[in-house]
Amino acid sequence: QVQLEESGGALVQSGGSLRLSCAASGGTLADYAIGWFRQVPGKAREVISCMPRRDGNTYYKDSVKGRFTISRDNAKNTAYLQMNNLKPEDTAVYYCATPQPFYTGSYYWGCYWAAADDAPEQGSWGQGTQVTVSS
C-alpha cells in the first residue's frame, strides 16, 4: 500500500497563494491517478482536483477552476496543488489520495471517479494539511 503525506498548509490572506505537496512512499506515483480533496468540519468531503495515471484530462471542481493547478513530479514521487487567489471559502483540511493500487480499470486510472465525486475509500490517503484563508 502506498503511503501519502501532505504538507504546505498554512494561514494565508485572501488573494494569496499556497502550494501543497503530496509525497508518496511505498509506491510509484506515476502509476497512479491522484486526487486532492478538502473538508470543512460539519460538511461533506469534496474532491477538487484529479490528475490521471497516464494520458487524459485533469479534473477541477468548478469552484477552483482557473485558480488551482494540479501537477506531478515523477522524479520526486510527489504531487502538488498550486492554489492561487485564495478565498476564505477555501479554508479546509486538504487531503491527497489515490485509488490505486486497490482500485483498477479505466474509471479509476483516469479521473472519472473524481468527476463523479466518488471518493476511493479503500485507496491510499494522506493525513491532511490545514489551509486557512483570512479575509
Number of C-alpha atoms within 10 A of each C-alpha: 11 18 16 24 18 23 18 15 18 15 13 18 15 17 14 14 16 18 16 22 23 27 20 21 13 9 15 14 25 17 14 23 23 30 30 25 21 22 18 15 8 6 8 9 17 18 25 22 25 29 26 24 20 12 9 11 12 21 22 23 15 9 11 17 12 11 13 20 19 22 15 18 12 12 9 11 15 20 25 22 22 15 20 17 15 23 19 15 13 20 19 20 18 27 26 29 29 30 22 23 17 13 16 13 8 12 13 23 24 24 25 17 19 28 17 9 15 13 18 18 12 12 15 19 22 20 14 21 21 19 21 20 20 16 11
